[in-house]
Amino acid sequence: MITGVAEARLDQLARLWEEFMTLRFPPGFYQREPQGSCMVMMDTTLADCVASAMDGPLDGRNRELLQARAAALGEILPSIRDDEYATKYFADLHGMAVLATELDHARRE
């Protein structure tokens, strides 16, 4: 059962996802690995988890992956501020990951 809180988060996440899907991956980050993190893998993993969260409750593995990668991206964001576009792109991705975590939590309540 989806609660009012979960429904509101799902609607917000769907809007953000639609906007995010129009963005292109930051070209300078195909090879750049801030703090040793492959940003292509970060993008792919978080986008997959966000999409899965929009489809329904996450399983334990995806829930842990979403939380761990969102936390890691949150730590990386300050180190990429030299690229304005990449900062926006990854900040948007991070925001969606946090919202997807909240959505998943609200569904389980």
N, CA, C and O atoms as a GROMACS GRO file, in nm:
protein
  436
    1MET      N    1   0.084  -0.118   0.000
    1MET     CA    2   0.000   0.000   0.000
    1MET      C    3   0.089   0.124   0.000
    1MET      O    4   0.187   0.132   0.074
    2ILE      N    5   0.054   0.219  -0.082
    2ILE     CA    6   0.131   0.343  -0.090
    2ILE      C    7   0.058   0.450  -0.008
    2ILE      O    8  -0.060   0.477  -0.029
    3THR      N    9   0.131   0.511   0.083
    3THR     CA   10   0.073   0.614   0.170
    3THR      C   11   0.077   0.749   0.098
    3THR      O   12   0.139   0.763  -0.007
    4GLY      N   13   0.010   0.847   0.158
    4GLY     CA   14   0.010   0.981   0.102
    4GLY      C   15   0.150   1.040   0.092
    4GLY      O   16   0.183   1.107  -0.005
    5VAL      N   17   0.232   1.014   0.194
    5VAL     CA   18   0.370   1.063   0.194
    5VAL      C   19   0.448   0.997   0.081
    5VAL      O   20   0.520   1.064   0.006
    6ALA      N   21   0.434   0.865   0.068
    6ALA     CA   22   0.504   0.793  -0.038
    6ALA      C   23   0.457   0.839  -0.175
    6ALA      O   24   0.538   0.855  -0.267
    7GLU      N   25   0.327   0.861  -0.190
    7GLU     CA   26   0.273   0.905  -0.319
    7GLU      C   27   0.328   1.042  -0.357
    7GLU      O   28   0.362   1.064  -0.474
    8ALA      N   29   0.337   1.132  -0.262
    8ALA     CA   30   0.392   1.265  -0.289
    8ALA      C   31   0.539   1.256  -0.330
    8ALA      O   32   0.582   1.324  -0.422
    9ARG      N   33   0.614   1.171  -0.261
    9ARG     CA   34   0.756   1.154  -0.296
    9ARG      C   35   0.770   1.089  -0.434
    9ARG      O   36   0.860   1.124  -0.510
   10LEU      N   37   0.684   0.994  -0.464
   10LEU     CA   38   0.688   0.929  -0.594
   10LEU      C   39   0.659   1.030  -0.705
   10LEU      O   40   0.728   1.029  -0.807
   11ASP      N   41   0.560   1.115  -0.687
   11ASP     CA   42   0.528   1.218  -0.786
   11ASP      C   43   0.646   1.312  -0.807
   11ASP      O   44   0.682   1.345  -0.920
   12GLN      N   45   0.706   1.355  -0.697
   12GLN     CA   46   0.820   1.446  -0.705
   12GLN      C   47   0.938   1.376  -0.774
   12GLN      O   48   1.004   1.436  -0.859
   13LEU      N   49   0.964   1.252  -0.738
   13LEU     CA   50   1.074   1.177  -0.796
   13LEU      C   51   1.051   1.157  -0.947
   13LEU      O   52   1.145   1.167  -1.026
   14ALA      N   53   0.929   1.129  -0.986
   14ALA     CA   54   0.898   1.110  -1.128
   14ALA      C   55   0.924   1.238  -1.207
   14ALA      O   56   0.976   1.232  -1.319
   15ARG      N   57   0.889   1.353  -1.151
   15ARG     CA   58   0.916   1.481  -1.218
   15ARG      C   59   1.067   1.505  -1.232
   15ARG      O   60   1.116   1.544  -1.338
   16LEU      N   61   1.139   1.482  -1.123
   16LEU     CA   62   1.284   1.501  -1.126
   16LEU      C   63   1.350   1.406  -1.225
   16LEU      O   64   1.442   1.444  -1.298
   17TRP      N   65   1.303   1.282  -1.227
   17TRP     CA   66   1.357   1.181  -1.317
   17TRP      C   67   1.338   1.223  -1.464
   17TRP      O   68   1.429   1.211  -1.545
   18GLU      N   69   1.219   1.273  -1.495
   18GLU     CA   70   1.190   1.318  -1.630
   18GLU      C   71   1.286   1.429  -1.673
   18GLU      O   72   1.336   1.428  -1.785
   19GLU      N   73   1.310   1.524  -1.584
   19GLU     CA   74   1.405   1.632  -1.613
   19GLU      C   75   1.547   1.578  -1.627
   19GLU      O   76   1.620   1.617  -1.718
   20PHE      N   77   1.584   1.489  -1.537
   20PHE     CA   78   1.719   1.435  -1.536
   20PHE      C   79   1.749   1.358  -1.664
   20PHE      O   80   1.861   1.362  -1.715
   21MET      N   81   1.651   1.288  -1.716
   21MET     CA   82   1.672   1.205  -1.835
   21MET      C   83   1.701   1.288  -1.960
   21MET      O   84   1.742   1.233  -2.062
   22THR      N   85   1.680   1.419  -1.954
   22THR     CA   86   1.713   1.505  -2.068
   22THR      C   87   1.858   1.551  -2.063
   22THR      O   88   1.909   1.606  -2.160
   23LEU      N   89   1.925   1.530  -1.951
   23LEU     CA   90   2.063   1.575  -1.934
   23LEU      C   91   2.160   1.472  -1.993
   23LEU      O   92   2.131   1.353  -1.996
   24ARG      N   93   2.272   1.521  -2.040
   24ARG     CA   94   2.375   1.428  -2.086
   24ARG      C   95   2.479   1.412  -1.976
   24ARG      O   96   2.502   1.503  -1.896
   25PHE      N   97   2.540   1.297  -1.975
   25PHE     CA   98   2.644   1.271  -1.875
   25PHE      C   99   2.758   1.370  -1.898
   25PHE      O  100   2.794   1.398  -2.013
   26PRO      N  101   2.813   1.425  -1.791
   26PRO     CA  102   2.922   1.523  -1.805
   26PRO      C  103   3.042   1.463  -1.878
   26PRO      O  104   3.102   1.367  -1.829
   27PRO      N  105   3.077   1.517  -1.995
   27PRO     CA  106   3.182   1.456  -2.077
   27PRO      C  107   3.317   1.442  -2.007
   27PRO      O  108   3.389   1.346  -2.033
   28GLY      N  109   3.352   1.533  -1.921
   28GLY     CA  110   3.481   1.526  -1.852
   28GLY      C  111   3.488   1.419  -1.745
   28GLY      O  112   3.592   1.401  -1.682
   29PHE      N  113   3.378   1.348  -1.723
   29PHE     CA  114   3.375   1.251  -1.612
   29PHE      C  115   3.370   1.106  -1.659
   29PHE      O  116   3.347   1.015  -1.579
   30TYR      N  117   3.392   1.084  -1.787
   30TYR     CA  118   3.402   0.946  -1.834
   30TYR      C  119   3.529   0.880  -1.780
   30TYR      O  120   3.532   0.760  -1.755
   31GLN      N  121   3.632   0.959  -1.762
   31GLN     CA  122   3.760   0.906  -1.714
   31GLN      C  123   3.800   0.962  -1.578
   31GLN      O  124   3.890   0.910  -1.513
   32ARG      N  125   3.733   1.066  -1.535
   32ARG     CA  126   3.768   1.129  -1.407
   32ARG      C  127   3.710   1.046  -1.294
   32ARG      O  128   3.593   1.006  -1.298
   33GLU      N  129   3.793   1.021  -1.191
   33GLU     CA  130   3.750   0.939  -1.078
   33GLU      C  131   3.779   1.012  -0.946
   33GLU      O  132   3.877   0.980  -0.878
   34PRO      N  133   3.694   1.109  -0.911
   34PRO     CA  134   3.717   1.180  -0.786
   34PRO      C  135   3.707   1.085  -0.667
   34PRO      O  136   3.617   1.002  -0.658
   35GLN      N  137   3.802   1.099  -0.578
   35GLN     CA  138   3.811   1.015  -0.458
   35GLN      C  139   3.811   0.867  -0.494
   35GLN      O  140   3.764   0.783  -0.416
   36GLY      N  141   3.864   0.834  -0.613
   36GLY     CA  142   3.875   0.696  -0.656
   36GLY      C  143   3.746   0.632  -0.703
   36GLY      O  144   3.741   0.510  -0.722
   37SER      N  145   3.641   0.710  -0.722
   37SER     CA  146   3.511   0.657  -0.763
   37SER      C  147   3.488   0.676  -0.912
   37SER      O  148   3.502   0.787  -0.964
   38CYS      N  149   3.454   0.569  -0.980
   38CYS     CA  150   3.419   0.575  -1.121
   38CYS      C  151   3.281   0.642  -1.131
   38CYS      O  152   3.182   0.587  -1.084
   39MET      N  153   3.277   0.758  -1.192
   39MET     CA  154   3.151   0.833  -1.197
   39MET      C  155   3.052   0.773  -1.296
   39MET      O  156   2.931   0.792  -1.280
   40VAL      N  157   3.100   0.702  -1.396
   40VAL     CA  158   3.009   0.632  -1.487
   40VAL      C  159   2.934   0.524  -1.409
   40VAL      O  160   2.812   0.509  -1.423
   41MET      N  161   3.007   0.448  -1.328
   41MET     CA  162   2.945   0.343  -1.247
   41MET      C  163   2.853   0.404  -1.141
   41MET      O  164   2.747   0.350  -1.112
   42MET      N  165   2.895   0.516  -1.084
   42MET     CA  166   2.811   0.584  -0.984
   42MET      C  167   2.678   0.624  -1.048
   42MET      O  168   2.571   0.601  -0.990
   43ASP      N  169   2.686   0.684  -1.166
   43ASP     CA  170   2.567   0.728  -1.238
   43ASP      C  171   2.476   0.609  -1.270
   43ASP      O  172   2.356   0.613  -1.244
   44THR      N  173   2.534   0.505  -1.326
   44THR     CA  174   2.457   0.388  -1.368
   44THR      C  175   2.389   0.321  -1.248
   44THR      O  176   2.271   0.287  -1.254
   45THR      N  177   2.464   0.303  -1.143
   45THR     CA  178   2.411   0.235  -1.025
   45THR      C  179   2.299   0.315  -0.961
   45THR      O  180   2.192   0.261  -0.931
   46LEU      N  181   2.322   0.443  -0.940
   46LEU     CA  182   2.219   0.525  -0.875
   46LEU      C  183   2.096   0.542  -0.964
   46LEU      O  184   1.984   0.538  -0.915
   47ALA      N  185   2.117   0.560  -1.093
   47ALA     CA  186   2.002   0.573  -1.183
   47ALA      C  187   1.919   0.445  -1.182
   47ALA      O  188   1.796   0.450  -1.183
   48ASP      N  189   1.984   0.330  -1.180
   48ASP     CA  190   1.913   0.203  -1.175
   48ASP      C  191   1.833   0.190  -1.044
   48ASP      O  192   1.717   0.148  -1.045
   49CYS      N  193   1.895   0.226  -0.934
   49CYS     CA  194   1.826   0.219  -0.804
   49CYS      C  195   1.708   0.315  -0.797
   49CYS      O  196   1.602   0.280  -0.744
   50VAL      N  197   1.725   0.435  -0.850
   50VAL     CA  198   1.616   0.533  -0.851
   50VAL      C  199   1.501   0.481  -0.935
   50VAL      O  200   1.385   0.487  -0.892
   51ALA      N  201   1.531   0.429  -1.053
   51ALA     CA  202   1.426   0.375  -1.140
   51ALA      C  203   1.356   0.258  -1.072
   51ALA      O  204   1.234   0.246  -1.080
   52SER      N  205   1.431   0.174  -1.005
   52SER     CA  206   1.371   0.060  -0.934
   52SER      C  207   1.281   0.108  -0.820
   52SER      O  208   1.175   0.051  -0.797
   53ALA      N  209   1.323   0.212  -0.750
   53ALA     CA  210   1.243   0.266  -0.640
   53ALA      C  211   1.112   0.324  -0.691
   53ALA      O  212   1.011   0.319  -0.621
   54MET      N  213   1.112   0.378  -0.812
   54MET     CA  214   0.988   0.431  -0.867
   54MET      C  215   0.892   0.318  -0.904
   54MET      O  216   0.770   0.338  -0.904
   55ASP      N  217   0.945   0.202  -0.934
   55ASP     CA  218   0.861   0.087  -0.972
   55ASP      C  219   0.801   0.014  -0.853
   55ASP      O  220   0.701  -0.055  -0.868
   56GLY      N  221   0.860   0.029  -0.736
   56GLY     CA  222   0.807  -0.040  -0.618
   56GLY      C  223   0.913  -0.048  -0.510
   56GLY      O  224   1.022   0.006  -0.525
   57PRO      N  225   0.880  -0.114  -0.400
   57PRO     CA  226   0.976  -0.125  -0.290
   57PRO      C  227   1.106  -0.192  -0.335
   57PRO      O  228   1.105  -0.283  -0.418
   58LEU      N  229   1.216  -0.146  -0.280
   58LEU     CA  230   1.346  -0.204  -0.312
   58LEU      C  231   1.370  -0.329  -0.230
   58LEU      O  232   1.322  -0.341  -0.117
   59ASP      N  233   1.445  -0.421  -0.286
   59ASP     CA  234   1.488  -0.536  -0.207
   59ASP      C  235   1.606  -0.490  -0.122
   59ASP      O  236   1.660  -0.381  -0.142
   60GLY      N  237   1.646  -0.572  -0.029
   60GLY     CA  238   1.752  -0.535   0.065
   60GLY      C  239   1.882  -0.496  -0.002
   60GLY      O  240   1.948  -0.401   0.040
   61ARG      N  241   1.921  -0.568  -0.107
   61ARG     CA  242   2.047  -0.540  -0.177
   61ARG      C  243   2.043  -0.402  -0.242
   61ARG      O  244   2.136  -0.324  -0.226
   62ASN      N  245   1.935  -0.373  -0.315
   62ASN     CA  246   1.925  -0.242  -0.381
   62ASN      C  247   1.910  -0.129  -0.281
   62ASN      O  248   1.957  -0.018  -0.305
   63ARG      N  249   1.843  -0.156  -0.170
   63ARG     CA  250   1.829  -0.054  -0.066
   63ARG      C  251   1.966  -0.016  -0.011
   63ARG      O  252   1.998   0.102   0.004
   64GLU      N  253   2.047  -0.117   0.020
   64GLU     CA  254   2.182  -0.092   0.073
   64GLU      C  255   2.269  -0.022  -0.030
   64GLU      O  256   2.344   0.070   0.003
   65LEU      N  257   2.259  -0.066  -0.154
   65LEU     CA  258   2.337  -0.006  -0.262
   65LEU      C  259   2.300   0.140  -0.281
   65LEU      O  260   2.387   0.226  -0.295
   66LEU      N  261   2.172   0.169  -0.283
   66LEU     CA  262   2.124   0.306  -0.298
   66LEU      C  263   2.177   0.394  -0.185
   66LEU      O  264   2.229   0.503  -0.210
   67GLN      N  265   2.165   0.349  -0.063
   67GLN     CA  266   2.209   0.430   0.050
   67GLN      C  267   2.360   0.450   0.050
   67GLN      O  268   2.408   0.561   0.076
   68ALA      N  269   2.435   0.345   0.020
   68ALA     CA  270   2.582   0.355   0.020
   68ALA      C  271   2.631   0.447  -0.091
   68ALA      O  272   2.717   0.532  -0.068
   69ARG      N  273   2.577   0.430  -0.210
   69ARG     CA  274   2.622   0.513  -0.324
   69ARG      C  275   2.577   0.658  -0.308
   69ARG      O  276   2.650   0.749  -0.345
   70ALA      N  277   2.458   0.680  -0.253
   70ALA     CA  278   2.412   0.818  -0.230
   70ALA      C  279   2.504   0.887  -0.129
   70ALA      O  280   2.540   1.003  -0.147
   71ALA      N  281   2.542   0.815  -0.025
   71ALA     CA  282   2.633   0.871   0.075
   71ALA      C  283   2.769   0.902   0.012
   71ALA      O  284   2.827   1.007   0.038
   72ALA      N  285   2.820   0.810  -0.069
   72ALA     CA  286   2.949   0.830  -0.135
   72ALA      C  287   2.943   0.951  -0.229
   72ALA      O  288   3.036   1.031  -0.232
   73LEU      N  289   2.836   0.963  -0.306
   73LEU     CA  290   2.823   1.076  -0.397
   73LEU      C  291   2.813   1.207  -0.319
   73LEU      O  292   2.869   1.308  -0.362
   74GLY      N  293   2.744   1.206  -0.207
   74GLY     CA  294   2.737   1.325  -0.123
   74GLY      C  295   2.874   1.372  -0.077
   74GLY      O  296   2.899   1.491  -0.066
   75GLU      N  297   2.963   1.277  -0.051
   75GLU     CA  298   3.100   1.312  -0.011
   75GLU      C  299   3.184   1.361  -0.128
   75GLU      O  300   3.275   1.441  -0.109
   76ILE      N  301   3.154   1.313  -0.247
   76ILE     CA  302   3.229   1.350  -0.366
   76ILE      C  303   3.192   1.489  -0.417
   76ILE      O  304   3.278   1.561  -0.468
   77LEU      N  305   3.066   1.528  -0.403
   77LEU     CA  306   3.017   1.653  -0.462
   77LEU      C  307   3.107   1.775  -0.437
   77LEU      O  308   3.133   1.849  -0.532
   78PRO      N  309   3.155   1.798  -0.315
   78PRO     CA  310   3.239   1.917  -0.296
   78PRO      C  311   3.368   1.915  -0.379
   78PRO      O  312   3.423   2.020  -0.411
   79SER      N  313   3.417   1.797  -0.414
   79SER     CA  314   3.544   1.788  -0.486
   79SER      C  315   3.530   1.809  -0.637
   79SER      O  316   3.630   1.814  -0.707
   80ILE      N  317   3.407   1.821  -0.686
   80ILE     CA  318   3.390   1.840  -0.831
   80ILE      C  319   3.334   1.978  -0.864
   80ILE      O  320   3.286   2.001  -0.976
   81ARG      N  321   3.339   2.067  -0.770
   81ARG     CA  322   3.282   2.201  -0.790
   81ARG      C  323   3.352   2.281  -0.900
   81ARG      O  324   3.303   2.387  -0.939
   82ASP      N  325   3.465   2.233  -0.949
   82ASP     CA  326   3.535   2.305  -1.056
   82ASP      C  327   3.463   2.291  -1.190
   82ASP      O  328   3.495   2.363  -1.285
   83ASP      N  329   3.366   2.201  -1.199
   83ASP     CA  330   3.289   2.180  -1.321
   83ASP      C  331   3.141   2.207  -1.289
   83ASP      O  332   3.074   2.124  -1.228
   84GLU      N  333   3.093   2.323  -1.332
   84GLU     CA  334   2.957   2.365  -1.298
   84GLU      C  335   2.851   2.268  -1.349
   84GLU      O  336   2.757   2.234  -1.276
   85TYR      N  337   2.864   2.223  -1.472
   85TYR     CA  338   2.764   2.132  -1.528
   85TYR      C  339   2.765   1.998  -1.453
   85TYR      O  340   2.660   1.946  -1.418
   86ALA      N  341   2.883   1.945  -1.429
   86ALA     CA  342   2.894   1.817  -1.358
   86ALA      C  343   2.839   1.830  -1.216
   86ALA      O  344   2.775   1.738  -1.165
   87THR      N  345   2.864   1.942  -1.154
   87THR     CA  346   2.812   1.963  -1.018
   87THR      C  347   2.660   1.959  -1.019
   87THR      O  348   2.600   1.895  -0.933
   88LYS      N  349   2.599   2.026  -1.115
   88LYS     CA  350   2.452   2.023  -1.124
   88LYS      C  351   2.402   1.882  -1.153
   88LYS      O  352   2.309   1.833  -1.089
   89TYR      N  353   2.464   1.817  -1.249
   89TYR     CA  354   2.423   1.683  -1.289
   89TYR      C  355   2.428   1.587  -1.169
   89TYR      O  356   2.331   1.517  -1.140
   90PHE      N  357   2.542   1.584  -1.103
   90PHE     CA  358   2.557   1.489  -0.992
   90PHE      C  359   2.479   1.532  -0.868
   90PHE      O  360   2.437   1.447  -0.790
   91ALA      N  361   2.460   1.661  -0.848
   91ALA     CA  362   2.376   1.707  -0.738
   91ALA      C  363   2.231   1.666  -0.762
   91ALA      O  364   2.161   1.626  -0.668
   92ASP      N  365   2.186   1.675  -0.887
   92ASP     CA  366   2.050   1.630  -0.920
   92ASP      C  367   2.037   1.479  -0.897
   92ASP      O  368   1.938   1.433  -0.841
   93LEU      N  369   2.137   1.404  -0.940
   93LEU     CA  370   2.137   1.259  -0.919
   93LEU      C  371   2.135   1.226  -0.770
   93LEU      O  372   2.062   1.137  -0.727
   94HIS      N  373   2.215   1.297  -0.694
   94HIS     CA  374   2.219   1.276  -0.549
   94HIS      C  375   2.084   1.308  -0.486
   94HIS      O  376   2.035   1.232  -0.402
   95GLY      N  377   2.023   1.418  -0.527
   95GLY     CA  378   1.892   1.455  -0.474
   95GLY      C  379   1.787   1.348  -0.503
   95GLY      O  380   1.704   1.318  -0.418
   96MET      N  381   1.792   1.293  -0.624
   96MET     CA  382   1.697   1.186  -0.657
   96MET      C  383   1.725   1.060  -0.574
   96MET      O  384   1.632   0.992  -0.532
   97ALA      N  385   1.851   1.031  -0.551
   97ALA     CA  386   1.885   0.913  -0.471
   97ALA      C  387   1.835   0.928  -0.328
   97ALA      O  388   1.784   0.832  -0.269
   98VAL      N  389   1.850   1.045  -0.272
   98VAL     CA  390   1.800   1.071  -0.136
   98VAL      C  391   1.648   1.059  -0.134
   98VAL      O  392   1.592   0.998  -0.043
   99LEU      N  393   1.582   1.117  -0.233
   99LEU     CA  394   1.437   1.110  -0.241
   99LEU      C  395   1.390   0.965  -0.261
   99LEU      O  396   1.288   0.925  -0.204
  100ALA      N  397   1.461   0.888  -0.341
  100ALA     CA  398   1.427   0.747  -0.361
  100ALA      C  399   1.441   0.668  -0.232
  100ALA      O  400   1.361   0.578  -0.205
  101THR      N  401   1.541   0.702  -0.152
  101THR     CA  402   1.558   0.639  -0.021
  101THR      C  403   1.440   0.672   0.070
  101THR      O  404   1.388   0.584   0.138
  102GLU      N  405   1.399   0.799   0.069
  102GLU     CA  406   1.284   0.841   0.150
  102GLU      C  407   1.156   0.772   0.102
  102GLU      O  408   1.074   0.730   0.184
  103LEU      N  409   1.139   0.761  -0.028
  103LEU     CA  410   1.023   0.693  -0.085
  103LEU      C  411   1.019   0.547  -0.041
  103LEU      O  412   0.915   0.497   0.002
  104ASP      N  413   1.132   0.480  -0.051
  104ASP     CA  414   1.138   0.340  -0.012
  104ASP      C  415   1.106   0.324   0.137
  104ASP      O  416   1.036   0.231   0.176
  105HIS      N  417   1.159   0.413   0.217
  105HIS     CA  418   1.132   0.409   0.362
  105HIS      C  419   0.983   0.432   0.390
  105HIS      O  420   0.923   0.361   0.471
  106ALA      N  421   0.924   0.530   0.322
  106ALA     CA  422   0.780   0.560   0.344
  106ALA      C  423   0.692   0.441   0.303
  106ALA      O  424   0.589   0.416   0.365
  107ARG      N  425   0.732   0.371   0.200
  107ARG     CA  426   0.655   0.253   0.158
  107ARG      C  427   0.659   0.142   0.261
  107ARG      O  428   0.564   0.064   0.274
  108ARG      N  429   0.768   0.134   0.334
  108ARG     CA  430   0.783   0.026   0.432
  108ARG      C  431   0.718   0.058   0.566
  108ARG      O  432   0.709  -0.029   0.652
  109GLU      N  433   0.673   0.181   0.584
  109GLU     CA  434   0.609   0.218   0.712
  109GLU      C  435   0.466   0.176   0.717
  109GLU      O  436   0.398   0.199   0.817
   0.00000   0.00000   0.00000
